[in-house]
Amino acid sequence: MISYNKKKLFPLLCLILVACFAVISAGCGSSSNSGGKKVAVSFANSSASWQKNGQTIKTSLEKEGYAVDLQFADSAAQQNEQLKAQIASNPNCIVIGAVDSEKLGDVLAEAKAKKIPVIAFDRLIMNTDAVSYYASFDSRFVGEAMGEYLEAVMNLKSGAGPFRIELFAGDPSDNNAHLFFSGAMDILKPYIDKGQLIVPSGETTFDQVATKDWKPETAGARMQKLLAGPDSGAPIDVILAPNDGVAGGIRDVLKAAGYTAMPRMSGQDAEPKALEAVKNGEQTFTIYKSPDLLVAKTVRMIKAVVDGTQPDINDTKTYNNGVITVPSYLCTPLIIDQGNLSEVK
C-alpha cells in the first residue's frame, strides 16, 4: 500500500488548482467578460453620423458585458470582406449599416447557414432571405411628410397654383431613397396631374431624378443643367430635395445663379448647415431623425435577439426586400421648421 504525506499533498493540490484556473482563464480571453455574448457591427464609413452611431452601439453593449467587433467600410467590396471575417468568428448577432444594400446577399448566405441573426440598421438589405430584422425610421412616412408639408405651405388643397417644381431623389442603391420618393409623390403627383404643380423638365420618375451616392455636387450639377435649359425662363417655386446634403448642393447653385429668395425646399437629417438654412429662410424645413432614438431601439433589438427573445416590432408588412418582408421597428421622425428648431438636440 502506498502512503501519502498529507502535509505535502495539500500544497501540491493547491498548486494544481491554481494552474488549472490560470489555463481556463487564458483560454476564455475577452469572451469571459462577455458571457459568450458576441456581436458583430458592420457600418458604412460614409459620414460622421454613421461612425458615431456605430461607436455608440458598441459602447452601450460593452457596458452590459457584450463583446463587440465594430468595423467600418468605405466600399461594398471592403464590407463584404469584413463580414466574411466577422461571420467566421461566429457572433451571436450581426448588425449591418450597408454601404450598398444590394451587394450583401452572397456573404449573408453564410450567416444564414450558420443561423446567425442579421439586423439591418437604417438601410434595408435587399434581395436576400438572410435578414432577420430591420431597425430604421419610417421612410415612407418621411416622404409623405415632405409631400404633405409642401402641400400645406403652397395651399394646394385650396386649389392654389400653378407652381413650378423640380424633383430630386436619393441614391438608387438605397432602398430608403425609393421609399422617400414614392411617399412624397403619393401626395404631390395628383397636383402635377391637375396642373397645379408644373415640372418644367418633365422629369418625374425616380430614375430620372435620382442622385447617385447622395452627393450634393451631383444634385448641383443637375440643377445647373436645368437652369440652363427648361428652368431658364422663370424662377422655380418648389424643390423636392430628399435630404439636407442634396438640398445644400441645389441651394449653392441657385445662389450662384442669382436667386436671392430660395424656392420652397424640403430636406432631411437636420444637419447643422440645414438648420442654419431653415433659420435664415433658405430651406423651408428638414426632417429630424433622432440618432439616439434609433440607436437605443437597435440596442434593445440586439439584446433581445442574443437572449433568444422576441424583439419589439411595429411593422410586418411594409419592408419587402425583394425576397421576404422583413419584420421591422420603425421610429417616428419629426418635421423641423422655423417654429421648432429647438427640438433638435
C-alpha positions, -999 to +999 in steps of 0.1 A: +000+000+000+013+035-010+013+060+019+009+098+012+024+127+032-007+148+039+013+179+047+030+178+013-002+167-006-023+198+003+001+224-011+005+203-042-032+202-048-035+239-043-008+245-070-026+222-094-059+241-089-042+275-094-026+263-126-059+249-139-076+282-132-049+301-150-052+279-181-090+282-181-089+320-177-063+323-205-084+302-228-115+324-222-099+357-232-122+386-236-153+364-240-151+355-204-163+390-196-190+389-223-206+357-210-204+344-246-224+374-260-206+384-292-220+410-316-205+420-349-213+455-362-205+464-398-212+500-408-207+522-439-180+548-433-199+574-453-204+601-426-196+612-391-231+602-380-226+566-391-193+565-372-209+580-341-239+556-342-217+526-346-195+536-317-225+543-295-239+509-302-205+493-293-201+513-261-237+507-250-234+469-254-199+467-239-212+484-207-235+454-204-208+429-209-211+422-246-180+416-268-184+439-299-164+438-331-171+471-348-159+476-384-163+505-409-162+500-447-155+525-474-168+503-502-192+473-508-162+451-515-145+460-483-177+455-463-181+420-478-146+411-468-151+424-433-183+405-429-167+372-441-142+375-412-169+385-387-191+356-397-162+332-394-159+343-357-194+330-350-211+360-334-245+358-317-258+386-339-247+408-368-258+444-372-253+460-407-255+495-419-249+487-456-226+505-479-246+491-508-278+474-497-279+453-529-245+437-527-246+416-495-267+386-505-239+361-511-219+369-479-251+369-458-260+334-471-230+323-450-245+339-419-279+322-425-261+288-430-246+293-395-280+305-381-266+339-372-294+365-369-288+397-390-302+431-382-303+458-409-297+492-395-313+522-412-308+508-447-328+477-456-306+449-471-321+438-504-326+406-523-318+381-495-337+360-471-309+362-445-321+394-429-339+387-396-350+423-386-348+459-396-344+490-374-350+524-390-373+553-393-405+551-413-391+560-447-424+561-465-438+583-437-408+607-442-417+610-479-453+615-472-445+642-445-423+660-471-452+660-496-478+670-470-458+699-457-452+712-493-489+706-500-499+727-469-474+756-473-484+760-510-521+758-502-525+731-528-557+717-512-573+750-518-565+749-555-536+774-554-511+774-583-498+767-607-463+765-592-431+754-609-415+724-592-384+703-598-380+668-582-348+652-568-344+618-553-316+599-535-292+571-544-307+542-564-289+516-543-305+528-511-340+514-506-349+543-483-344+567-513-371+549-532-395+550-503-389+587-496-396+595-532-427+573-536-441+586-503-437+622-514-451+615-549-482+599-535-490+634-522-476+655-550-484+636-582-522+644-581-513+681-582-489+675-610-517+657-629-541+686-622-516+712-634-513+729-600-476+718-600-457+721-633-425+702-638-406+722-664-380+695-670-407+668-674-385+645-652-409+629-627-397+592-624-372+581-597-346+570-623-348+605-640-343+624-607-320+601-587-288+614-571-261+588-571-244+583-537-265+612-524-237+636-535-245+673-532-223+681-562-242+656-583-275+673-574-259+707-580-247+696-615-282+685-624-296+718-611-272+737-632-283+718-663-319+725-655-313+762-650-295+763-684-325+746-700-361+741-690-358+763-659-341+793-676-374+811-684-389+816-649-380+811-613-386+777-596-412+779-568-407+744-552-380+718-549-384+684-535-350+675-521-346+641-504-320+651-478-301+681-465-270+673-485-288+673-518-307+705-507-274+722-499-260+713-533-290+727-551-291+758-529-254+767-537-262+765-574-293+786-571-274+813-552-246+813-578-273+817-605-286+848-588-315+835-567-320+859-537-351+841-524-350+803-524-378+782-536-398+762-510-374+734-503-375+701-483-347+683-466-339+655-442-314+647-414-314+681-396-277+687-404-262+719-388-259+737-422-295+728-430-308+740-396-290+773-402-306+775-437-340+769-421-334+796-396-324+820-424-353+811-446-331+794-473-346+759-467-383+755-457-379+725-435-359+694-427-368+660-412-352+652-379-345+615-372-331+613-337-300+591-339-302+585-301-337+571-305-327+547-334-296+535-316-315+529-284-341+508-302-314+489-321-295+481-289-328+467-274-333+447-305-298+433-304-301+423-268-334+405-274-320+386-304-289+375-285-311+365-255-333+345-278-364+366-271-388+384-295-376+420-302-401+449-304-416+450-338-442+475-351-443+467-388-446+434-406-460+445-439-441+474-454-405+465-459-402+438-486-366+435-498-374+416-530-373+382-514-390+385-479-409+411-459-386+419-430-401+424-395-392+460-386-392+485-358-398+520-373-391+551-353-411+582-359-393+613-374-401+649-367-406+678-391-384+708-382-391+743-395-385+778-381-412+772-354-395+743-336-357+745-343-351+740-306-365+704-309-332+693-324-307+682-298 
